[in-house]
Amino acid sequence: THQTCSLRVTGHERRLAPEAELTLIRTAQEALTNVRRHAPGTPARIDLTFDPAACDLLVTNPTTEEKGTPGGGYGLMGMRERAELLGGTLAAGEQDGHFRVHLAVPA
């Protein structure tokens, strides 16, 4: 299935602690895997925002009537656990016709 993805980076881009960078990468990977699995063919968007005290990752995709492969929820649980280990947060759910995965980690 063809999948498109756009990326937007805002704020003062900088290196973060290795654990924070790895958590951002793994969360983006898992969120994009979920888009492909649960909403095949829909475009994904990644917004990465650097603030003085935090870095936010937001992955969104339009929801569809057609359901993709069902999952067990372990991917979201793993993303949330990784965020909490760093003192960050992860929220995921449907909002305004889009599924959103929002990770915030201290910078």
C-alpha atoms as a printed R data frame, in Angstrom:
    type eleno elety resid chain resno       x      y      z
1   ATOM     1    CA   THR     A     1   0.000  0.000  0.000
2   ATOM     2    CA   HIS     A     2   1.291  3.425 -0.942
3   ATOM     3    CA   GLN     A     3   1.646  5.715  2.062
4   ATOM     4    CA   THR     A     4   2.617  9.389  2.053
5   ATOM     5    CA   CYS     A     5   4.034 11.302  4.975
6   ATOM     6    CA   SER     A     6   4.885 14.961  5.482
7   ATOM     7    CA   LEU     A     7   7.194 16.416  8.128
8   ATOM     8    CA   ARG     A     8   7.171 19.876  9.682
9   ATOM     9    CA   VAL     A     9   9.794 20.974 12.214
10  ATOM    10    CA   THR     A    10   9.300 24.176 14.219
11  ATOM    11    CA   GLY     A    11  11.241 25.882 16.973
12  ATOM    12    CA   HIS     A    12  14.981 25.908 17.576
13  ATOM    13    CA   GLU     A    13  16.098 22.479 16.338
14  ATOM    14    CA   ARG     A    14  18.791 20.949 18.536
15  ATOM    15    CA   ARG     A    15  20.189 17.678 19.794
16  ATOM    16    CA   LEU     A    16  18.433 16.167 22.798
17  ATOM    17    CA   ALA     A    17  19.543 13.605 25.342
18  ATOM    18    CA   PRO     A    18  20.105 10.255 23.591
19  ATOM    19    CA   GLU     A    19  17.200  8.661 25.499
20  ATOM    20    CA   ALA     A    20  14.842 11.439 24.409
21  ATOM    21    CA   GLU     A    21  15.950 11.185 20.772
22  ATOM    22    CA   LEU     A    22  15.487  7.416 20.782
23  ATOM    23    CA   THR     A    23  12.018  7.759 22.316
24  ATOM    24    CA   LEU     A    24  11.031 10.294 19.637
25  ATOM    25    CA   ILE     A    25  12.296  8.008 16.862
26  ATOM    26    CA   ARG     A    26  10.645  4.866 18.233
27  ATOM    27    CA   THR     A    27   7.352  6.666 18.831
28  ATOM    28    CA   ALA     A    28   7.334  8.051 15.283
29  ATOM    29    CA   GLN     A    29   8.114  4.575 13.899
30  ATOM    30    CA   GLU     A    30   5.347  2.910 15.887
31  ATOM    31    CA   ALA     A    31   2.818  5.652 15.078
32  ATOM    32    CA   LEU     A    32   3.570  5.348 11.344
33  ATOM    33    CA   THR     A    33   3.318  1.559 11.580
34  ATOM    34    CA   ASN     A    34  -0.109  2.037 13.160
35  ATOM    35    CA   VAL     A    35  -1.186  4.350 10.323
36  ATOM    36    CA   ARG     A    36  -0.197  1.731  7.780
37  ATOM    37    CA   ARG     A    37  -1.853 -1.076  9.742
38  ATOM    38    CA   HIS     A    38  -5.091  0.638 10.779
39  ATOM    39    CA   ALA     A    39  -5.642  3.240  8.033
40  ATOM    40    CA   PRO     A    40  -3.816  1.940  4.961
41  ATOM    41    CA   GLY     A    41  -3.356  4.452  2.173
42  ATOM    42    CA   THR     A    42  -4.129  7.539  4.256
43  ATOM    43    CA   PRO     A    43  -1.533 10.313  4.429
44  ATOM    44    CA   ALA     A    44   0.352 10.805  7.681
45  ATOM    45    CA   ARG     A    45   1.742 14.038  9.032
46  ATOM    46    CA   ILE     A    46   4.552 14.462 11.546
47  ATOM    47    CA   ASP     A    47   4.952 17.728 13.444
48  ATOM    48    CA   LEU     A    48   8.085 18.057 15.578
49  ATOM    49    CA   THR     A    49   8.173 21.130 17.809
50  ATOM    50    CA   PHE     A    50  11.205 22.224 19.805
51  ATOM    51    CA   ASP     A    51  10.384 24.410 22.806
52  ATOM    52    CA   PRO     A    52  12.896 25.594 25.416
53  ATOM    53    CA   ALA     A    53  11.773 23.000 27.980
54  ATOM    54    CA   ALA     A    54  10.240 20.238 25.854
55  ATOM    55    CA   CYS     A    55  10.058 18.569 22.483
56  ATOM    56    CA   ASP     A    56   6.663 17.587 21.089
57  ATOM    57    CA   LEU     A    57   5.989 14.984 18.429
58  ATOM    58    CA   LEU     A    58   2.545 14.867 16.846
59  ATOM    59    CA   VAL     A    59   1.671 12.185 14.294
60  ATOM    60    CA   THR     A    60  -1.757 12.507 12.670
61  ATOM    61    CA   ASN     A    61  -3.705 10.763  9.952
62  ATOM    62    CA   PRO     A    62  -7.305 10.939  8.754
63  ATOM    63    CA   THR     A    63  -9.538  8.251 10.171
64  ATOM    64    CA   THR     A    64 -11.345  6.000  7.730
65  ATOM    65    CA   GLU     A    65 -14.579  4.041  7.744
66  ATOM    66    CA   GLU     A    66 -12.652  1.027  6.534
67  ATOM    67    CA   LYS     A    67 -10.846 -0.560  9.434
68  ATOM    68    CA   GLY     A    68  -7.384 -1.966  8.911
69  ATOM    69    CA   THR     A    69  -5.803 -4.851 10.748
70  ATOM    70    CA   PRO     A    70  -6.943 -5.017 14.376
71  ATOM    71    CA   GLY     A    71  -4.232 -4.622 16.989
72  ATOM    72    CA   GLY     A    72  -3.806 -5.491 20.610
73  ATOM    73    CA   GLY     A    73  -2.916 -2.000 21.843
74  ATOM    74    CA   TYR     A    74   0.597 -3.024 22.851
75  ATOM    75    CA   GLY     A    75   2.192 -0.446 20.554
76  ATOM    76    CA   LEU     A    76   0.417  2.452 22.254
77  ATOM    77    CA   MET     A    77   1.172  0.978 25.658
78  ATOM    78    CA   GLY     A    78   4.878  0.718 24.794
79  ATOM    79    CA   MET     A    79   4.973  4.301 23.510
80  ATOM    80    CA   ARG     A    80   3.330  5.523 26.710
81  ATOM    81    CA   GLU     A    81   5.771  3.585 28.911
82  ATOM    82    CA   ARG     A    82   8.788  5.009 27.059
83  ATOM    83    CA   ALA     A    83   7.416  8.540 27.464
84  ATOM    84    CA   GLU     A    84   6.781  8.102 31.185
85  ATOM    85    CA   LEU     A    85  10.311  6.774 31.782
86  ATOM    86    CA   LEU     A    86  11.588 10.174 30.623
87  ATOM    87    CA   GLY     A    87   9.045 12.184 32.603
88  ATOM    88    CA   GLY     A    88   7.058 12.825 29.437
89  ATOM    89    CA   THR     A    89   3.517 12.119 28.324
90  ATOM    90    CA   LEU     A    90   1.815 10.343 25.468
91  ATOM    91    CA   ALA     A    91  -1.785 10.869 24.415
92  ATOM    92    CA   ALA     A    92  -3.473  9.029 21.572
93  ATOM    93    CA   GLY     A    93  -6.981  9.042 20.190
94  ATOM    94    CA   GLU     A    94  -9.397 10.292 17.591
95  ATOM    95    CA   GLN     A    95 -10.131 13.998 17.312
96  ATOM    96    CA   ASP     A    96 -11.922 15.902 14.543
97  ATOM    97    CA   GLY     A    97 -11.718 13.066 12.018
98  ATOM    98    CA   HIS     A    98  -8.038 12.365 12.637
99  ATOM    99    CA   PHE     A    99  -6.166  9.892 14.787
100 ATOM   100    CA   ARG     A   100  -3.487 11.683 16.805
101 ATOM   101    CA   VAL     A   101  -0.453 10.423 18.684
102 ATOM   102    CA   HIS     A   102   1.084 13.219 20.758
103 ATOM   103    CA   LEU     A   103   4.361 12.707 22.617
104 ATOM   104    CA   ALA     A   104   5.897 15.376 24.843
105 ATOM   105    CA   VAL     A   105   9.334 14.812 26.380
106 ATOM   106    CA   PRO     A   106  11.471 17.148 28.473
107 ATOM   107    CA   ALA     A   107  14.273 18.699 26.427
